[in-house]
Amino acid sequence: MGLGRRLLVWLAWCAVLTASLNLLMVSRIKTNSFTSRDHHPNPLPTSALPNYNRRKEKVYLQGEVYATRELLNPEKYELNRTGLQMLSSLYKHLPAIRVQYSTISPQLMDIVQKLKSDITRRGVTDDPWDLARKWAKPRSLVPESAPGLGDVLAALSTAPITAADIGYRGTQLKASLKLKGGQIVIFKPLRYSRDELIEGIYSGFDRHNGEIAAFHLSRLLGLRMVPLTVGRNVSLKKQILPVSTRRLSKTFLPGKAGQLCFYGVCHYCQRNMSVCEDFHSLEGTVIMFLPKKLRLLEEPHPWRRTYAKNKFTKWEKNESYCESVSRSSHAPRLLHLMDAAVFDFLIQNGDRHHYAHVSGASDFPVVLIDNGKSFGDAYVDHMDVLAPLLQCCRLHQTTYERLVLLSGGGMSRALKELLALDPVAPVLTEAHLHAMDRRVKHILAALSACREKKGGWHNVLF
């Protein structure tokens, strides 16, 4: 055999060996990941291992991935995306912030214990629905001190289901349930395992566990504008189907293994996207409907995304975009929109194309509903979710103080303790919890850059 032919054979064997090793790695990843409970394979693109090498729009800094947006032509896009120039200043301030906020505050656990006490205490009320209705106000859906919260959450997770119907309008599968006593709730079913990686800031199905984490995070931040939310296991066969309306029951079908499944009615609800119970129950999240006295209005979010590749919004092209928002109808709620930006960045929710507020005063806070597009990828931070804060450079003093309190690893520790009390715990993986610690530092670095730009905290914190 000639030398050239031997070389070709050797190269062929190397290619086969490399392909075999790659296949083995992928098989190991898939074996360790979640086996879907859906009736059919998940049709939406997800990945067990992100391919960061092909994403040229990412900025790599000290081993962490900072993402701005998925792009078809990243070189051209970044050349014209001038609205996020403050990111470079954020990165400059980040090393000092890491040093300054490296330890947990000794005052943190006092706050956590008070929040936990509200959840663990029982027997405060005999009418949890009435108590929750009294709590709900335009500026806060649950009070800072909430004795009886444990009774309300327990009722949401255990009260008998007396009726079931299709969920309200939207793109995601959900069911509307009536619980004993007349309380209406939304049930969002499990779609992914806790450790499944969803690429893209608004890709995939809603994450039901993200709704639970969002509720407890809102209390930690002192915002308290997320509807009461708790995990719950339900039996489709015994609890849902017997009390379902005809239009919901028509979407039930047997799974391949004989278990009961349903696909509901929504914009993207299809037979091949059904979810199934595991022969006993289906895990999900129950979200309490707000009382009728609070009439919600929705406004187009001034920093909403285009949902189109290589198409710019005004805020992406204009670093002074906040000035025009300050002169618009959104101006009275501008600081509340900053709070929402901080909240959405921590959970990595890039899908708030509209924001809700209670009808009435022009300065009512943002009601933080629909938080399912969150916690997709613990190893990526989409920095453009912070665009409102980076461009406006202003925030409530109370929100800033709470972020400082939760820095140094305090966010993950506090949230872990609160989420451990939920019926479907563990709610988040360690990777997602630690990602939130990292994002707290990003926000503090952004605010430090703002202080430098604006000439002092008195021009940033209000």
CORWOUR-V530769 format. One record per run of one state. SS is the DSSP state (hx for helix, st for strand, lp for the rest). FROM is the first residue (numbers start at 1). LEN is the number of residues. If there is no record, write none. Layout:
# CORWOUR-V530769
<<SS/FROM/LEN> <SS/FROM/LEN>>
This chain:
# CORWOUR-V530769
<<lp/1/2> <hx/3/30> <lp/33/5> <st/38/1> <lp/39/13> <hx/52/3> <lp/55/4> <st/59/3> <lp/62/2> <st/64/4> <lp/68/6> <hx/74/7> <lp/81/1> <hx/82/3> <lp/85/1> <hx/86/15> <lp/101/7> <hx/108/13> <lp/121/7> <hx/128/8> <lp/136/1> <st/137/1> <lp/138/2> <st/140/1> <lp/141/8> <hx/149/10> <lp/159/2> <st/161/6> <lp/167/8> <st/175/5> <lp/180/4> <st/184/6> <lp/190/18> <hx/208/14> <lp/222/7> <st/229/6> <lp/235/1> <hx/236/8> <st/244/1> <lp/245/1> <hx/246/4> <lp/250/2> <st/252/3> <lp/255/5> <st/260/3> <lp/263/8> <hx/271/3> <lp/274/1> <st/275/2> <lp/277/5> <st/282/7> <lp/289/7> <st/296/5> <lp/301/13> <hx/314/4> <lp/318/3> <hx/321/6> <lp/327/4> <hx/331/17> <lp/348/6> <st/354/5> <lp/359/8> <st/367/1> <lp/368/12> <st/380/3> <hx/383/10> <lp/393/2> <st/395/1> <lp/396/1> <hx/397/9> <lp/406/4> <hx/410/10> <lp/420/10> <hx/430/25> <lp/455/2> <hx/457/3> <lp/460/1> <st/461/1> <lp/462/1>>
